[in-house]
């Protein structure tokens, strides 16, 4: 037993592991990266976290928090101490709020809320498996963010332990909130003009000390270890209607998406041809793509609006809960379908998979993807939250050409930023995109990010290399096939 493991074992109530099988398990997540930690700590309580941070500081090592391990960009990987939050699994439901531990799995929360006829709106497709802490860490969204917003729009309070080992409750701690607010200097010219964004620190969302908790959302464990959150919950809509619309023209599909976004849908989702071919349905031979359009209020009026304004063909009009669920499962399986349809050696790692642009710039976004494929001789599979201008792009090409991956990313992100977009809308920056944050935000905003990081974590021990990054990590530590 080494000295770090020995000290942790002596001082905390939870589990401490350095066995090879533990280190191997926590060296990967749902991304394409692999980094082996020194130690894995599974804390039992907040006191364990405080002690772990203090011991890490003294030992000059790092602490990286981990939830469900479902992240696509390596946000929960590092070579110091990994902190697994699975024991923080409490759920306390009140009238229109729920207080949850960050180790709670979203699927479990959904089941508990459903018993009370309530729901927590952010709904990532991996929701059955991801943790609430991970959702807070990367400001998750999902299909219904079009109407209900991302995590940042649905959190009331956060309990967090900072890089000094101090517990803070925001926005309740007004003194700390004031310090945060005083640090914020924003160059709005260099901020994305999008409806959802999980790149950098969301300093734009803090209009007063009362919004101070929002700085933690999307911070990927770089500012503190979140232990519990107070979330807004809503009544499950009495009715929902889902339309699946078939298109033989991508241009018409894009135009309809822009038009339909003004009709207050709860979701507008896009699926391309390679993905729809995996769905168990007999589509027309010339079908190029699909839209999934959902409404959860004013059903009759919205159906009239949709049918009078679209150019595509409605192939499904679903009102029964089980039918809606079945077809959303098809859409939620898009990542799985994309992997299924690509040979393993041609799966270019997740790097450009989560950009978003203002919805009126959607034609430009599809053009950018087309130009990338032409220039670099790649193919792409595209699906995602088109109503938010957020498309998930899976590149198909030679996985081993890692330098090419970086070149593609730099080109793609440059074009996204030029079109007032964000390099990541809901998946976070992680190892894949942190080095591009300065390019995204410019000098003034990046300096504010650095000031915020120093306030919370002056010794830079919390998840280093993410968001505030001095090194290129986009292609480093790729898992070798």
Secondary structure, DSSP 8 states (H G I E B T S, - for coil): --HHHHHHHHH-SSEEE--HHHHHHTT--SSSB----SEEEE-SSHHHHHHHHHHHHHHT--EEEESSS--SS-TT--SSEEEE-TT---EEE-SSEEEEETT-BHHHHHHHHHHTTEE-S-B-TTTTT-BHHHHHHTT--BTTHHHH--GGGSEEEEEEEETTS-EEEETT-HHHHHHHHHH----GGGS--SS---SS--GGG-SSGGGGGGGTTT-TTSSEEEEEEEEE-EE--S--EEEEEEES-HHHHHHHHHHHGGG--SEEEEEEHHHHTTSSS---TT--EEEEEEE-SSHHHHHHHHHHH--SEEEEEE-SHHHHHHHHHHHHTHHHHHHHTS-GGGB--SSSTT-B--GGGHHHHHHHHHHHHHHHT-EEEEEEEGGGTEEEEEEES-TT-HHHHHHHHHHHHHHHHHTT-BS-SSS--HHHHGGGHHHHHHHHHHHHHHHHHHHH-TT--BSTTSSS-SS--SSTTB---
